[in-house]
Amino acid sequence: MSDSKLAPVASHHVIAKQKVGGVSSLVVPALYIEVGGKPTLVTNLIRYFTVYPLRSYDWRRKTARAVGLFYDFSKSHIETRGNKISHRDMVRAFALAYLNGTVTPGSSEDALGLYWPPSSIKAVKGAVSSLQRFTSWCAGEGITSSEAVSGYGVFPSERSFIRYLSTAMKIKDMSFLGYTSKTGDVAKRLSGKAVNKIVDLGTSTDATVKTAKYFPSWLVPDLITEGFIVRPGVEVLHEREDLAAKMITLLMMFGAVRMSEPFHLWFNDVIPQVDGSCKIILQHPSDAQTNLPYEKKIIRKAYLAERGLQPRDVDGLPKTLYAGWKDLAVDQSLQAPVHFIHGSAEVLFREMFIYYLRYREHLIESYKERTNTTHPWLFVSKHGDTTGSPYSIDSYKKALERAYKRLERRKGYTIPRGKNAGTTPHGMRHFAGQSLSDAGVDSKVVQRLLHQRSIFSQQTYTEPSDQRISDELDKARRKLNDEGSLTLTNQIVEALEA
């Protein structure tokens, strides 16, 4: 999808979401192009997607869209103007049409009949890059020989179109790609050189210095103490507060976890410690061990399959179940510990977890009555027909918005919304990172605490040990406890301890 509010509309292709036969759980955006007046599946694109089953659906969708739009453009161009330009000139013309739109300025005329609006440089570069990666793979598969097109037959088959596209995107002297297993990587390196650019779009309007907007410190105390109170004055905790939403907020804001990660937690991934701390382990949603007491030792994917369930990162799941999964840094056991940036947040989460675990049992009973099975995910819904079902990301976002509206109504202020204001869930994670930075924690340690795989110029031997992380975090906690910081203020600490 283009970054523009308007984007090119398909005219000779359609993309349908469907499962790949013979490949379990792989859902792809299947591209159908118009050949001889009939829809024809681009099978080579399906093959390409199966080579990269772990890439996101969004990545596959953008690739399918880029190929589809190039098909629309080249087909319309050849039909209206004939096959009078070279393959590579067709790509250049496609990129410029994508960038500037196809409607003649000052009129409503479009000789190609596409009526594309102008798009951003970022969108066009993304489309060209997607085409380059796909055709580099085609080169490795031997789908590279040119095939002339002319007249109104245009592309007599799907394969003829792929050959035309591959020839159009081909970089000079890249015939050797057929002899290497890393064709995509080689093409990516070569296509980045100015001499090999098919079309030079100059510098995009993207920010060259990116600053992360973190959650506003002034809002944290009110959100923690009052935002999730649904029924003030009610004594029963789970009726008074939205426990799941508040606990997820604590994990993101003070445990620096990503938006998707709380929704993969199983009930046994949180272990309250006798010293008042709380051990929380993020586990790979499919391949990590279950670690369930009195259960056989199997991976999570297998355990879920026995109950007719799937890991929550599988493409094609209903929106209420899908949570996605960022490829975070895990150890050999496919685990990554959560570290709270402040002891008071850890104590609060521990107390809430102990209560919530008992409350969850009642919700799971309702789920079991409906489905004749149970599930291991920690956070569950508590509403109507979905009671006991796994809690969804959409439910959390709605709960957070309700919390904002409560505060606006009760406090009389307006809470800015959006990424630039830092009030998205991801802004909470940035709040944790900023707090650690304020406390002077080493950048490599911050990287590990945020479960990031790399930073610029990272070397394996500079990785901090677990003990160093604990030592650095202890120092940061003492400093934050004693002095506070510009981010994690004394008011926030008082709210956590209230």
Stockholm file with secondary structure:
# STOCKHOLM 1.0

chainA/1-498         MSDSKLAPVASHHVIAKQKVGGVSSLVVPALYIEVGGKPTLVTNLIRYFTVYPLRSYDWRRKTARAVGLFYDFSKSHIETRGNKISHRDMVRAFALAYLNGTVTPGSSEDALGLYWPPSSIKAVKGAVSSLQRFTSWCAGEGITSSEAVSGYGVFPSERSFIRYLSTAMKIKDMSFLGYTSKTGDVAKRLSGKAVNKIVDLGTSTDATVKTAKYFPSWLVPDLITEGFIVRPGVEVLHEREDLAAKMITLLMMFGAVRMSEPFHLWFNDVIPQVDGSCKIILQHPSDAQTNLPYEKKIIRKAYLAERGLQPRDVDGLPKTLYAGWKDLAVDQSLQAPVHFIHGSAEVLFREMFIYYLRYREHLIESYKERTNTTHPWLFVSKHGDTTGSPYSIDSYKKALERAYKRLERRKGYTIPRGKNAGTTPHGMRHFAGQSLSDAGVDSKVVQRLLHQRSIFSQQTYTEPSDQRISDELDKARRKLNDEGSLTLTNQIVEALEA
#=GR chainA/1-498 SS CCSSSSCCCCSSEEEEEEECTTSTTCEEEEEEEEETTEEEECHHHHHHHHHCTTSCHHHHHHHHHHHHHHHHHHHHHHHHHCSCSCHHHHHHHHHHHHHHCSSCTTSSCCTTSCCCCCCCHHHHHHHHHHHHHHHHHHHHHTCCCCCCCCTTTCCSSHHHHHHHHHHHHCCTTCGGGGGCSCHHHHHHHHHTSGGGCSSCCCCCSSCSSCCCCCCCGGGHHHIIIIITBSSTTCSSHHHHBCHHHHHHHHHHHHHCCCTTGGGGCBGGGEEECTTSCEEEEEECTTTSBCCCTTSCCCBHHHHHHTTTCCCTTCTTCCTTTCCCCCCCCCCTTSEEEECCSSHHHHHHHHHHHHHHHHHHHHHHHHHHHHHSSCCCBSCBCCSGGGTTSBCCHHHHHHHHHHHHHHHHHHHCCCCCCSGGGTCSHHHHHHHHHHHHHHTTCCHHHHHHHTTCSCCTTCCGGGCCCHHHHHHHHHHHHHHHHHHCCSSSCHHHHHHHHC
#=GC SS_cons         CCSSSSCCCCSSEEEEEEECTTSTTCEEEEEEEEETTEEEECHHHHHHHHHCTTSCHHHHHHHHHHHHHHHHHHHHHHHHHCSCSCHHHHHHHHHHHHHHCSSCTTSSCCTTSCCCCCCCHHHHHHHHHHHHHHHHHHHHHTCCCCCCCCTTTCCSSHHHHHHHHHHHHCCTTCGGGGGCSCHHHHHHHHHTSGGGCSSCCCCCSSCSSCCCCCCCGGGHHHIIIIITBSSTTCSSHHHHBCHHHHHHHHHHHHHCCCTTGGGGCBGGGEEECTTSCEEEEEECTTTSBCCCTTSCCCBHHHHHHTTTCCCTTCTTCCTTTCCCCCCCCCCTTSEEEECCSSHHHHHHHHHHHHHHHHHHHHHHHHHHHHHSSCCCBSCBCCSGGGTTSBCCHHHHHHHHHHHHHHHHHHHCCCCCCSGGGTCSHHHHHHHHHHHHHHTTCCHHHHHHHTTCSCCTTCCGGGCCCHHHHHHHHHHHHHHHHHHCCSSSCHHHHHHHHC
//
